[in-house]
């Protein structure tokens, strides 16, 4: 019998394809990463991330206004700390007048309705480039959690809506949640990097913040003792469920495209919003291939973003956010 059901009927033109499309991308999906530096009038392109920049606070104001005008309503702040302020204890991380604290206030002053999330990790502040305190060649967990907790309170005091611990220390979500509650920051949320893998895709980001682990004796050469082994799947579910139990409001999977199986696994298991970070290496690869003329930039970007959302992401942290809004028109 000739087919009665022809699936191609629902693909025959753009109008019907749009009407039955299952996954719709919009500006509301995006969390925009922003890199902040000291100085004035600074807009530095990151060499390994073409068309992406570090901003001084005065130009951060201009960028935030542009994002809001484009319909992008949420930002994730990172800071590039001068080397002279780095040490092994993350002292500058809890400075109430530090760059992160001033960046939070800058965004909130210029655009109070903008949702501000902040990176909570020690690597930008560490003289060793690690997410925790180093002692005898080891990354200390509990001592690092104490600093991360103080750091989170400092961000909340500056006006952050959410803190985003990206360090992968054990127990830090509970410690941060209890401290926020004790200090009266009941409405300050936590977006936990719950399944953050020890990935090779972070290189350009570390260039952006000068935060790569240093090559020194008694300093771990990588972050594999605290970030997850990329061969593991069930561990991601366990990590995520523990963070939710400890008080995480949003959970994140990082990186993006190579881990969409993990996104779907976690989506099937939990009932909190899921964020996915489309990381710097993913961004850089597309930009490099486009520069060579090997890929269609706009088509590839939309396909990748759609795939991330289709896998189960409620929130997408992406350096392509402005590109996507432009493409969608």
TILUM-148181 format. One line per 4 residues: number of its first residue (from 1); for each residue x, y, z of N, C-alpha, C. Coordinates in steps of 0.001 Angstrom, whole numbers, always signed. Last residue first. Example, Ala and Ser with C-alpha at 12.3 -4.5 7.8 and 13.67 -1.06 7.14 Angstrom:
BEGIN
2) +12850 -2250 +7080 +13670 -1060 +7140 +12900 +30 +7870  +13190 -5690 +7800 +12300 -4500 +7800 +13200 -3300 +7800;
//
This chain:
BEGIN
329) +16450 +38502 +14055 +15820 +39742 +13565 +14781 +40285 +14493  +17968 +36318 +14384 +16519 +36144 +14496 +15756 +37370 +14035  +20486 +37495 +14184 +20045 +36559 +13153 +18531 +36393 +13174  +20570 +39051 +16529 +20691 +39692 +15214 +20147 +38781 +14119;
325) +20404 +37037 +18428 +19350 +38065 +18358 +19373 +38758 +17010  +22831 +35719 +17852 +21540 +35034 +17679 +20404 +36035 +17561  +24737 +37641 +18520 +24654 +37135 +17139 +23284 +36501 +16883  +24331 +37819 +21261 +24025 +38975 +20410 +23910 +38564 +18944;
321) +25148 +35136 +21983 +23820 +35674 +22294 +23449 +36845 +21389  +27505 +33752 +21765 +26779 +34021 +20521 +25458 +34752 +20762  +28403 +33061 +24167 +29048 +34229 +23570 +28391 +34607 +22247  +25955 +31929 +26493 +26611 +31821 +25189 +27202 +33146 +24748;
317) +23999 +30004 +28426 +25069 +30993 +28537 +25918 +30869 +27283  +20692 +29398 +28326 +21908 +29146 +27563 +22875 +30307 +27782  +18155 +27695 +30039 +19000 +28881 +29999 +20263 +28510 +29228  +17005 +25261 +29729 +16112 +26408 +29938 +16850 +27719 +29770;
313) +17849 +22499 +27726 +18300 +23703 +28420 +17181 +24724 +28537  +17261 +20185 +26297 +16616 +20400 +27591 +17028 +21648 +28335  +17857 +19797 +23666 +18327 +18776 +24605 +17739 +18958 +25993  +16974 +22140 +22513 +16222 +20909 +22268 +16607 +19818 +23254;
309) +19027 +23882 +23253 +17700 +24045 +23850 +16870 +22776 +23680  +21074 +22806 +21689 +21237 +22915 +23144 +19882 +23049 +23823  +20008 +23066 +19124 +20315 +21733 +19644 +20453 +21758 +21159  +19895 +25836 +18892 +18654 +25067 +18882 +18880 +23672 +19462;
305) +22635 +26395 +18827 +21812 +26907 +19927 +20501 +26121 +20026  +23341 +25110 +16392 +23922 +24703 +17668 +23066 +25150 +18857  +21786 +26511 +14502 +21640 +25056 +14652 +22186 +24592 +16004  +22750 +29110 +14781 +21352 +28815 +15120 +21143 +27321 +15312;
301) +25427 +28690 +13915 +25131 +29212 +15245 +23703 +28862 +15654  +25112 +27809 +11274 +25705 +26920 +12271 +25362 +27381 +13684  +23964 +30055 +10015 +23272 +28767 +9999 +23797 +27838 +11089  +25896 +32058 +10435 +24561 +32201 +11001 +23831 +30864 +11075;
297) +28285 +30955 +9088 +28226 +31384 +10484 +26821 +31339 +11053  +28951 +28266 +7272 +28037 +29406 +7239 +27771 +29808 +8688  +32390 +27219 +6995 +31044 +27109 +7547 +30270 +28401 +7324  +34786 +27826 +5726 +34348 +26436 +5754 +32914 +26256 +6243;
293) +36175 +30164 +5750 +35186 +29964 +4692 +34614 +28568 +4654  +37812 +30789 +7799 +38401 +29999 +6712 +37432 +29793 +5551  +35954 +31988 +9444 +37020 +32820 +8873 +37705 +32111 +7705  +34535 +29736 +10213 +33879 +30742 +9372 +34924 +31623 +8694;
289) +36411 +28498 +11843 +35956 +27811 +10629 +35275 +28774 +9668  +36636 +30431 +13880 +37799 +30071 +13068 +37387 +29407 +11757  +34049 +30460 +14970 +34596 +31683 +14393 +35786 +31380 +13486  +33881 +27793 +15889 +32970 +28281 +14847 +33552 +29510 +14170;
285) +35922 +27799 +17815 +35965 +26873 +16679 +35075 +27342 +15538  +35089 +29702 +19692 +36286 +29947 +18902 +36353 +29034 +17677  +32808 +28456 +20847 +32700 +29737 +20145 +33873 +29924 +19194  +34026 +26276 +22034 +32968 +26057 +21046 +32768 +27308 +20195;
281) +35729 +27561 +23819 +36293 +26753 +22745 +35288 +26467 +21645  +33895 +28802 +25583 +34754 +29605 +24718 +35346 +28808 +23570  +30699 +26994 +25686 +31933 +27569 +26203 +32808 +28197 +25120  +27609 +27231 +26648 +28290 +27011 +25368 +29637 +27732 +25474;
277) +26259 +25946 +29414 +27249 +26934 +29023 +27885 +26483 +27705  +22915 +25648 +30405 +24021 +25045 +29658 +24962 +26161 +29243  +20688 +25155 +33127 +21491 +26039 +32288 +22570 +25222 +31595  +17495 +24263 +34102 +18807 +23774 +33688 +19467 +24798 +32775;
273) +15275 +24528 +36905 +15786 +25013 +35614 +17215 +24551 +35362  +14283 +21354 +38365 +14707 +22750 +38496 +15209 +23215 +37130  +13724 +18659 +38446 +12635 +19570 +38090 +12982 +21022 +38410  +15537 +15827 +37040 +15312 +16900 +38012 +14228 +17851 +37519;
269) +15737 +13850 +35025 +15832 +13465 +36433 +15404 +14553 +37412  +15780 +14783 +32457 +14836 +13704 +32763 +14755 +13387 +34250  +17866 +16562 +32602 +16517 +17073 +32369 +15468 +16032 +32746  +19977 +14780 +32772 +19628 +15576 +33946 +18225 +16155 +33807;
265) +19935 +13695 +30170 +19862 +12818 +31344 +19378 +13614 +32565  +20275 +16032 +28630 +19020 +15280 +28551 +18865 +14351 +29754  +22888 +16731 +29390 +21776 +17679 +29548 +20453 +16926 +29569  +24294 +14509 +28536 +24215 +14789 +29967 +23062 +15750 +30256;
261) +24079 +14810 +25804 +23524 +13597 +26420 +23358 +13791 +27919  +25498 +17118 +25432 +24043 +17201 +25329 +23364 +15935 +25829  +28199 +17564 +25423 +27596 +17046 +26647 +26075 +17105 +26612  +29279 +18893 +23353 +29767 +17531 +23558 +29073 +16839 +24732;
257) +27980 +21450 +23665 +27642 +20526 +22585 +28100 +19097 +22799  +28915 +22595 +26497 +27627 +22417 +25870 +27543 +21248 +24904  +30896 +21774 +29502 +30496 +22541 +28324 +29138 +22137 +27751  +28312 +22045 +31870 +29341 +22756 +31132 +30450 +21767 +30775;
253) +25180 +22599 +33280 +26062 +21621 +32654 +27037 +22397 +31779  +23746 +23836 +36311 +24376 +24049 +35018 +25205 +22843 +34601  +20689 +24604 +38003 +21883 +23780 +37842 +22428 +23949 +36427  +19188 +26783 +40333 +19418 +26459 +38925 +20672 +25602 +38880;
249) +19229 +26683 +43077 +17978 +27039 +42408 +17999 +26689 +40932  +20622 +24599 +45578 +20773 +25236 +44270 +19405 +25491 +43646  +20548 +23249 +48050 +19929 +24560 +47921 +20123 +25276 +46601  +21258 +20647 +48420 +21979 +21633 +49220 +21446 +23051 +49031;
245) +19752 +19327 +46515 +19476 +19059 +47933 +20124 +20100 +48837  +21116 +20280 +44280 +19718 +20663 +44503 +19344 +20459 +45964  +23570 +18982 +44626 +23512 +20445 +44649 +22090 +20944 +44881  +22759 +16295 +44366 +23327 +16766 +45630 +23258 +18287 +45731;
241) +21954 +16254 +41709 +20957 +16008 +42750 +21470 +16475 +44115  +24465 +16700 +40482 +23363 +17647 +40315 +22322 +17480 +41407  +25978 +14450 +41173 +26442 +15794 +41521 +25284 +16801 +41505  +24375 +12440 +39951 +24606 +12447 +41404 +25039 +13836 +41878;
237) +24585 +13113 +37269 +23271 +13097 +37915 +23432 +13183 +39426  +27321 +12789 +36889 +26713 +14107 +36674 +25351 +14191 +37338  +27707 +10079 +37237 +28249 +10993 +38237 +27626 +12376 +38122  +26761 +9008 +34892 +25922 +8913 +36086 +26417 +9824 +37203;
233) +28992 +9679 +33145 +27624 +10121 +32898 +26799 +10130 +34182  +32414 +10271 +32353 +31374 +9854 +33299 +30025 +10497 +33013  +34482 +11217 +30888 +34009 +9875 +30538 +32782 +9466 +31344  +35360 +13590 +31940 +34383 +13660 +30838 +33914 +12289 +30356;
229) +35415 +14039 +35355 +35964 +13240 +34273 +34937 +13184 +33138  +34914 +17356 +36716 +34515 +15981 +36450 +35250 +15348 +35275  +37228 +19096 +38901 +36258 +19070 +37810 +36051 +17618 +37361  +39132 +18124 +40755 +37857 +18674 +41231 +36815 +18835 +40125;
225) +41283 +17021 +39549 +40954 +16500 +40883 +39667 +17098 +41427  +41703 +18341 +37162 +41007 +17060 +37117 +40693 +16486 +38492  +42907 +20647 +36340 +41833 +20747 +37341 +41052 +19437 +37488  +46544 +20583 +36140 +45205 +20698 +35578 +44186 +20691 +36712;
221) +48828 +20487 +37601 +48941 +21008 +36236 +47584 +21175 +35564  +49118 +21604 +40960 +48516 +20677 +39989 +48495 +21296 +38596  +52230 +22505 +42181 +50953 +23064 +41741 +50351 +22089 +40732  +54756 +21605 +42710 +53762 +21520 +43783 +52467 +22268 +43474;
217) +56247 +23790 +40355 +56361 +22627 +41224 +55347 +22738 +42359  +54181 +25195 +37786 +55109 +25323 +38907 +55144 +24022 +39692  +52478 +26699 +35590 +53373 +25548 +35536 +54454 +25726 +36589  +49159 +27648 +36595 +50549 +27963 +36302 +51391 +26689 +36344;
213) +45972 +27387 +35027 +46906 +26920 +36056 +48354 +27184 +35652  +44662 +30490 +33674 +45087 +29097 +33498 +46004 +28671 +34644  +43702 +33076 +33600 +43398 +32266 +34783 +43779 +30799 +34627  +43201 +35364 +31993 +44544 +35035 +32455 +44468 +34174 +33709;
209) +40750 +35710 +30904 +40903 +36125 +32305 +42306 +35898 +32844  +41115 +34869 +28279 +40345 +36088 +28537 +40576 +36620 +29939  +42413 +32437 +28529 +43121 +33579 +27945 +42430 +34886 +28321  +40311 +30996 +29509 +41443 +31223 +30399 +42366 +32312 +29850;
205) +38739 +30973 +27205 +38243 +31631 +28420 +39397 +31943 +29365  +40303 +29396 +25455 +40120 +30831 +25198 +39597 +31597 +26409  +40137 +26739 +26883 +41353 +27508 +26646 +41155 +28998 +26387  +38096 +24941 +27331 +38097 +26183 +28113 +39258 +27128 +27795;
201) +38006 +22425 +26214 +37355 +23507 +25478 +37403 +24855 +26197  +38844 +20258 +27568 +39867 +20955 +26791 +39301 +22157 +26051  +37399 +19896 +30869 +37330 +19906 +29413 +38515 +20638 +28793  +36133 +18519 +33296 +37520 +18919 +33055 +37762 +18831 +31551;
197) +32729 +19713 +33605 +33718 +18707 +33237 +35103 +19324 +33039  +30317 +20227 +35859 +31354 +20941 +35112 +32503 +19978 +34866  +27493 +20042 +36957 +28231 +19061 +36158 +29196 +19828 +35262  +26895 +22421 +38340 +26761 +21118 +38990 +27534 +20025 +38275;
193) +27221 +25409 +39073 +27855 +24603 +38031 +27923 +23186 +38598  +24245 +26761 +40351 +25405 +25920 +40585 +25921 +25300 +39294  +22986 +29647 +41147 +23094 +28823 +39948 +24381 +28023 +40070  +21107 +30789 +43735 +22352 +30092 +43425 +22176 +29314 +42133;
189) +19680 +34028 +44638 +19670 +32656 +44134 +21057 +32094 +43923  +18439 +35911 +47189 +19618 +35735 +46335 +19711 +34273 +45933  +16453 +36071 +49024 +16058 +36074 +47618 +17243 +35966 +46666  +17680 +36182 +51495 +16769 +35071 +51201 +16442 +34957 +49722;
185) +19894 +37267 +53005 +19786 +37334 +51546 +18918 +36166 +51050  +20419 +37173 +55728 +19187 +37801 +55276 +19031 +37931 +53775  +22528 +35728 +56635 +22745 +37162 +56450 +21534 +37887 +55867  +21560 +33137 +56617 +21939 +33730 +57898 +22095 +35245 +57810;
181) +21253 +32746 +53844 +20083 +32763 +54726 +20400 +33468 +56041  +23925 +32781 +53052 +22989 +33753 +52488 +21745 +33872 +53370  +24863 +30551 +54500 +25393 +31887 +54776 +24468 +32972 +54245  +23438 +28464 +53316 +23251 +28743 +54733 +23742 +30140 +55086;
177) +24444 +28615 +50706 +23014 +28808 +50962 +22769 +29161 +52425  +27173 +28069 +51064 +26747 +29371 +50529 +25282 +29637 +50858  +27047 +25429 +52048 +27710 +26479 +52816 +27258 +27864 +52369  +25752 +24119 +49917 +25130 +24180 +51246 +25735 +25302 +52078;
173) +27695 +24498 +47914 +26340 +25020 +47738 +25637 +25148 +49093  +30024 +23199 +48696 +30009 +24668 +48695 +28604 +25229 +48539  +30411 +20458 +48753 +29718 +21083 +49875 +29579 +22589 +49799  +33412 +20328 +46876 +32318 +19602 +47532 +31735 +20426 +48669;
169) +34026 +22566 +44161 +34381 +22064 +45492 +33164 +21367 +46116  +33460 +23698 +41656 +33289 +22247 +41840 +33886 +21716 +43142  +33348 +26376 +40798 +34602 +25813 +41292 +34615 +24295 +41396  +31383 +28164 +40300 +31871 +27388 +39161 +33082 +26534 +39520;
165) +28522 +29529 +41631 +29763 +28831 +41985 +30200 +27888 +40859  +27005 +32276 +41163 +27166 +31089 +40318 +28495 +30403 +40628  +24351 +34126 +42627 +25764 +33775 +42604 +25890 +32439 +41879  +21953 +36496 +41549 +22354 +35096 +41690 +23873 +35031 +41804;
161) +21874 +39257 +41834 +20636 +38486 +41956 +20910 +37008 +42213  +24083 +41444 +43568 +23889 +40325 +42646 +22557 +39630 +42906  +24721 +43550 +45308 +23485 +43615 +44545 +23250 +42499 +43557  +26700 +43485 +47190 +26872 +44446 +46093 +25633 +44541 +45207;
157) +25860 +41384 +48764 +25853 +42723 +49346 +25968 +43801 +48268  +26423 +39294 +46986 +25033 +39587 +47358 +24911 +40992 +47933  +29195 +39394 +46999 +28464 +39659 +45750 +27006 +40007 +46044  +29708 +38703 +49668 +30171 +39984 +49144 +29433 +40364 +47865;
153) +28705 +36115 +49691 +28068 +37141 +50513 +28450 +38534 +50015  +30602 +34918 +47993 +29189 +34952 +47617 +28433 +36016 +48401  +32931 +35150 +49531 +32847 +35789 +48220 +31387 +35948 +47791  +32371 +33468 +51647 +32549 +34899 +51885 +32397 +35695 +50596;
149) +32347 +31077 +50124 +31155 +31515 +50844 +31220 +33004 +51156  +34950 +30907 +49246 +33871 +30992 +48259 +32577 +31485 +48902  +36253 +30551 +51691 +36471 +31783 +50924 +35356 +31982 +49894  +35250 +28017 +52413 +35091 +29154 +53319 +35243 +30479 +52568;
145) +36128 +26419 +50313 +34696 +26671 +50472 +34452 +27866 +51392  +38850 +26232 +50880 +38411 +26980 +49698 +36933 +27350 +49797  +38782 +24596 +53099 +39329 +25941 +53247 +38909 +26821 +52072  +37751 +22275 +51897 +36973 +22983 +52915 +37461 +24408 +53134;
141) +39787 +21569 +49814 +38352 +21716 +49612 +37700 +22642 +50636  +42831 +22436 +48318 +42105 +22197 +49571 +40616 +22478 +49384  +44679 +20855 +46040 +43657 +21888 +46124 +42786 +21571 +47330  +48173 +20138 +46670 +46764 +19754 +46642 +45866 +20985 +46644;
137) +50802 +20810 +47098 +50443 +20220 +45817 +48996 +19805 +45680  +50755 +22028 +49611 +51488 +20767 +49416 +51034 +20042 +48144  +47886 +23757 +48774 +48816 +23461 +49862 +49429 +22091 +49626  +45827 +26253 +47343 +46804 +25190 +47131 +47676 +25028 +48377;
133) +42376 +26952 +47147 +43642 +27209 +47823 +44563 +25999 +47660  +40781 +26884 +43886 +40845 +26750 +45325 +42237 +27048 +45843  +40978 +26932 +41218 +39694 +27342 +41789 +39663 +27236 +43307  +44164 +28298 +40092 +43250 +27221 +40462 +42008 +27775 +41158;
129) +46259 +30025 +39576 +45290 +29745 +38520 +44347 +28601 +38812  +48017 +30924 +41460 +48307 +29631 +40850 +47297 +29245 +39757  +47045 +33196 +42477 +48374 +33302 +41876 +48770 +31995 +41197  +43618 +33771 +41959 +44662 +32885 +42451 +45985 +33103 +41729;
125) +41506 +35045 +40889 +42185 +35731 +41994 +43422 +34970 +42484  +40340 +33394 +39054 +40764 +34722 +38605 +41605 +35468 +39632  +39895 +31035 +40753 +40945 +31059 +39736 +41296 +32455 +39207  +37863 +30869 +42627 +39081 +31565 +43018 +40093 +31720 +41887;
121) +34445 +31709 +42025 +35561 +30770 +41944 +36824 +31555 +42237  +31580 +32697 +40884 +32167 +32472 +42211 +33177 +31335 +42075  +30237 +35084 +38741 +31111 +33925 +38861 +31697 +33866 +40264  +26888 +36188 +39049 +28313 +36419 +39232 +29077 +35118 +39361;
117) +24124 +37753 +37409 +24723 +36568 +38006 +26230 +36776 +38049  +21558 +39988 +37269 +23011 +39884 +37382 +23389 +38597 +38110  +19127 +41179 +35165 +19451 +40103 +36090 +20965 +39901 +36095  +18143 +44542 +34966 +19004 +43493 +34420 +19298 +42459 +35502;
113) +16851 +46569 +36239 +16067 +45373 +35950 +16904 +44245 +35359  +18700 +48684 +36435 +18287 +47950 +37640 +17540 +46651 +37371  +21138 +49740 +34833 +19966 +48984 +34369 +19473 +48107 +35518  +23018 +51206 +36161 +22673 +51637 +34807 +21413 +50955 +34297;
109) +23202 +49919 +38622 +22937 +51360 +38573 +22444 +51793 +37200  +23797 +47286 +37931 +22539 +47573 +38609 +22195 +49067 +38583  +26346 +47604 +36779 +25233 +47066 +35986 +23901 +47444 +36624  +27763 +48660 +38993 +27691 +49388 +37718 +26502 +48921 +36896;
105) +27580 +46643 +40896 +26934 +47926 +41157 +26782 +48739 +39873  +29158 +44701 +39586 +27759 +44430 +39945 +27002 +45745 +40125  +31614 +46056 +39503 +30922 +45703 +38255 +29448 +45416 +38513  +32309 +46205 +42172 +32021 +47445 +41454 +31295 +47180 +40141;
101) +32728 +43477 +42638 +31716 +44191 +43419 +31332 +45504 +42727  +34841 +42973 +40852 +33550 +42297 +40702 +32446 +43067 +41421  +36895 +44633 +41910 +36370 +44858 +40557 +35014 +44190 +40363  +36249 +45576 +45374 +36924 +44873 +44295 +36237 +45088 +42959;
97) +35296 +46558 +47705 +35521 +47518 +46621 +36285 +46898 +45461  +35265 +44386 +49369 +33977 +45016 +49049 +34084 +46076 +47957  +37080 +41560 +48656 +37241 +43002 +48815 +35926 +43688 +48445  +37137 +38924 +48158 +36176 +39382 +49167 +36362 +40862 +49494;
93) +39104 +38551 +46276 +37745 +38105 +45954 +36714 +38633 +46931  +41545 +39137 +47322 +40866 +40198 +46571 +39423 +39838 +46261  +42294 +36645 +48426 +41996 +37783 +49289 +41179 +38852 +48571  +42872 +34037 +47620 +41742 +34756 +47030 +41331 +35971 +47814;
89) +45111 +32807 +48524 +43929 +32731 +49389 +42718 +33462 +48813  +47332 +33217 +47027 +46859 +31839 +47147 +45586 +31713 +47967  +46733 +36150 +44989 +47486 +35393 +45980 +46896 +33997 +46069  +46675 +39145 +43030 +46453 +37705 +43159 +47304 +37122 +44280;
85) +47277 +41723 +42514 +46237 +41486 +43519 +45965 +39997 +43742  +49079 +41746 +40460 +49547 +42222 +41760 +48538 +41975 +42876  +47596 +41022 +38209 +48466 +40033 +38852 +48880 +40461 +40261  +44179 +42138 +38156 +45610 +42401 +37976 +46465 +41417 +38777;
81) +41562 +40044 +37004 +42188 +40695 +38149 +43670 +40950 +37867  +38802 +40145 +35228 +40228 +39893 +35020 +40984 +40719 +36051  +35634 +38704 +36039 +36601 +39799 +36130 +38016 +39296 +35888  +32321 +38154 +34873 +33644 +37631 +35176 +34612 +38807 +35216;
77) +28775 +37814 +35102 +29971 +38645 +35181 +31213 +37846 +35571  +26159 +37371 +33053 +27013 +36600 +33949 +28378 +37276 +33949  +22883 +38798 +32622 +24322 +38756 +32365 +25022 +37925 +33431  +19780 +39195 +30971 +20541 +38534 +32031 +22016 +38486 +31649;
73) +18322 +40105 +28814 +17986 +40627 +30134 +18790 +40031 +31293  +18089 +41232 +25662 +18896 +40320 +26470 +18911 +40845 +27897  +16921 +43053 +24021 +16048 +42070 +24654 +16788 +41017 +25444  +18424 +45095 +23091 +18277 +43943 +22195 +17337 +42881 +22771;
69) +18535 +46742 +25293 +17788 +47208 +24126 +17518 +46064 +23154  +20285 +45248 +26847 +18896 +45420 +27270 +18017 +45846 +26104  +22665 +45525 +25364 +22069 +44207 +25587 +20596 +44332 +25949  +23084 +48290 +25599 +22836 +47685 +24284 +22178 +46323 +24421;
65) +23538 +48547 +28343 +22417 +49259 +27720 +22059 +48637 +26371  +25888 +47039 +28504 +24683 +46588 +29209 +23441 +47268 +28624  +27662 +48651 +27058 +27344 +47301 +26591 +26059 +46791 +27235  +27797 +50939 +28653 +27302 +51034 +27268 +26877 +49667 +26753;
61) +28926 +49861 +31001 +27626 +50539 +31028 +27000 +50569 +29634  +31406 +49073 +30099 +30441 +48048 +30503 +29042 +48639 +30547  +32702 +51426 +29875 +32187 +50841 +28641 +31278 +49641 +28910  +33281 +51812 +32587 +32550 +52841 +31855 +31964 +52301 +30556;
57) +34725 +49488 +33314 +33395 +49738 +33876 +32604 +50779 +33103  +36119 +47856 +30402 +36248 +48612 +31650 +34848 +49033 +32088  +35730 +44644 +28980 +35256 +46022 +29106 +35681 +46626 +30450  +36829 +42407 +26481 +36877 +42791 +27885 +36525 +44273 +27962;
53) +34929 +40790 +23833 +35768 +41827 +24422 +35780 +41799 +25947  +34780 +39261 +20601 +34362 +39270 +21998 +35391 +40046 +22790  +35763 +39032 +18055 +34546 +39835 +18243 +33960 +39723 +19651  +37377 +35919 +18676 +37123 +37060 +17794 +35766 +37714 +18033;
49) +39075 +34767 +20952 +37615 +34833 +20857 +37230 +36039 +19995  +41765 +35021 +21159 +41269 +33680 +20843 +39746 +33611 +20762  +41965 +37751 +21856 +42568 +37254 +20615 +42036 +35886 +20203  +39449 +39850 +22701 +40148 +38658 +23183 +40664 +37914 +21956;
45) +39648 +43358 +22486 +39230 +42106 +21869 +40084 +40963 +22413  +38880 +45657 +24920 +39946 +44827 +24382 +39364 +43576 +23747  +38182 +48615 +25745 +37416 +47583 +25051 +38434 +46745 +24284  +38344 +51125 +28088 +38962 +49885 +27621 +37910 +48979 +26989;
41) +37817 +53487 +29411 +37810 +53498 +27958 +38393 +52244 +27343  +39888 +52671 +32127 +38850 +53538 +31584 +38966 +53563 +30072  +40456 +50010 +34535 +40825 +51034 +33575 +39652 +51875 +33148  +39979 +46419 +34787 +40229 +47739 +35348 +40566 +48722 +34226;
37) +37429 +44462 +33103 +38812 +44775 +33473 +38873 +46155 +34122  +35167 +41779 +32535 +35393 +43132 +33029 +36854 +43293 +33444  +33086 +40048 +30341 +34407 +40107 +30948 +34743 +41552 +31288  +30005 +38380 +30435 +30701 +39650 +30235 +32015 +39627 +31011;
33) +27616 +36175 +28994 +28857 +36344 +29762 +29517 +37680 +29410  +24179 +36248 +29162 +25304 +36793 +28397 +26539 +36914 +29291  +21788 +33912 +28729 +22583 +34518 +29788 +23884 +34957 +29117  +18737 +33505 +26885 +20174 +33717 +26995 +20641 +34396 +28279;
29) +16088 +33229 +26209 +16821 +32010 +26550 +18234 +32279 +27058  +15001 +35560 +25298 +14760 +35212 +26696 +15533 +33976 +27153  +15402 +35631 +22548 +16354 +36333 +23422 +16189 +35974 +24893  +14646 +32208 +21519 +14312 +33626 +21651 +15359 +34306 +22532;
25) +13819 +29317 +19653 +14859 +30098 +20317 +14440 +31561 +20364  +11794 +26532 +19906 +11847 +27925 +19477 +12888 +28660 +20318  +11020 +23376 +18853 +11969 +24127 +19671 +12125 +25527 +19108  +9145 +22377 +17041 +9075 +21983 +18450 +9934 +22854 +19360;
21) +7140 +23628 +14434 +8475 +23551 +15031 +8379 +23316 +16534  +4879 +23996 +13015 +4976 +22749 +13779 +6330 +22598 +14489  +5209 +26489 +11788 +4002 +26229 +12563 +4147 +25012 +13464  +7539 +26269 +10319 +7495 +27176 +11463 +6331 +26852 +12391;
17) +6660 +24499 +8336 +7770 +24125 +9219 +7780 +24986 +10472  +4709 +26006 +7097 +4289 +24834 +7871 +5399 +24374 +8795  +6373 +28056 +6011 +5215 +28378 +6839 +4795 +27187 +7699  +8252 +26794 +4403 +8685 +27411 +5648 +7511 +27707 +6569;
13) +7004 +23597 +3200 +7376 +25005 +3033 +7675 +25605 +4403  +6928 +20852 +3844 +6847 +21263 +2444 +7164 +22727 +2198  +6810 +19357 +6064 +8097 +20014 +5776 +8060 +20757 +4450  +4547 +17961 +6341 +4804 +18950 +7389 +6158 +19638 +7220;
9) +4765 +16170 +4290 +3726 +17196 +4185 +3965 +18317 +5190  +6586 +14261 +4977 +7074 +15425 +4244 +6012 +16502 +4057  +5255 +12122 +6028 +5818 +13108 +6956 +6287 +14371 +6244  +2442 +10761 +5055 +3649 +11294 +4443 +4188 +12415 +5341;
5) +392 +8057 +5311 +1045 +9109 +6096 +2339 +9507 +5403  -31 +6251 +3340 -1124 +7169 +3670 -574 +8358 +4438  +2101 +4924 +861 +1979 +5588 +2176 +758 +6485 +2291  +542 +2184 -840 +1309 +3431 -890 +1099 +4201 +413;
1) +852 -1193 +0 +0 +0 +0 +890 +1246 +0;
//
